[in-house]
Amino acid sequence: MPNNLDQQPIIIFLHGWGQSTQIWHQQLKYFSPLTRTYAINLPGHGGAPDMPQEEWTQHITDEINHLSQGKPILLIGWSLGGQIALKVQQHIHNLAGLVLLSTTPCFRQQEDWSHGCSDEVWQGFSQAAQTQNPKLMQRFFQMMLHGDKLTRKAMQTIAKEAINKQQPPTQQALQAGLSLLSSLDLRENLVQITVPSLVVHGLQDVIVPVQAGEYLAAHIAKAELHTFEDCGHAPFLSHHVAFNQLLESWWKNLSM
């Protein structure tokens, strides 16, 4: 049956630290026939120009609003991309829905926040950003898939398809992303979110504990939580069939 793409909401994906739009290849393939679908590279990632960290959120806001052309938007953010989505959502025109994947309002542990990443994980991030050592970045990717019941070959296939080796993130971009991860605390922003929101989390996520996703779902007014068993930090990669079906079903049940 022919589908009128102009009558559908626009779907926009924001990736996480150290990755690129390529990581959304399974979603772009699935949703592009259904509606206008875009993925945005964070500054300094995937060949996008570098820019100072303090300009990131305004740049991404402007890019999203430019793509919308007055149509309803579903904004999907993963990890750091999810935090950026939380920060910019109130400035997005025609935002119809928000999807927060493996996301947290506060990335690092604090005295009043026990759901952050461990110091050990954070040191791994910092070391990878400082050296841009491909082996450390590869180790981070493997950590993302920790908890997924994948063979070594399956993990290698996912990495080969999802990582943009031709245009790796710049050192400036990695450091700027770490600065955002370290400084953003968006717990107070959650009451401002009025659009329907879908929170998706892997139960075995060792980078962003599932309790962070549970917190988001509990503090966003129109949120629902979906968790994946035997799943780490990237449900849309390791469980892409189930995730795509979940996102399509949720989207089509929204009233816009």
Buried (B, 14 or more C-beta within 10 A) or exposed (E): EEEEEEEBBBBBBBBBBBBBBBBBBBBBEBBEEBBBBBBBBBBBBBBBEBBEBEEBBEBBBEBBBEBBEEBBBBBBBBBBBBBBBBBBBEBBEBBBBBBBBBBBBBBBBEEEBEBBBEEEBBEBBBEBBEEBEEEBBEBBBBBBBBBBEBEEEEBEEBBEEBBBEEBBBBBBBBBBBBBBBEEBBBBEBBEEBEBBBBBBBBBBBBBBBBBBBBBBBEBBEEBEBBBBEEBBBBBBBBBBEBBBEBBBEBBEEBEE
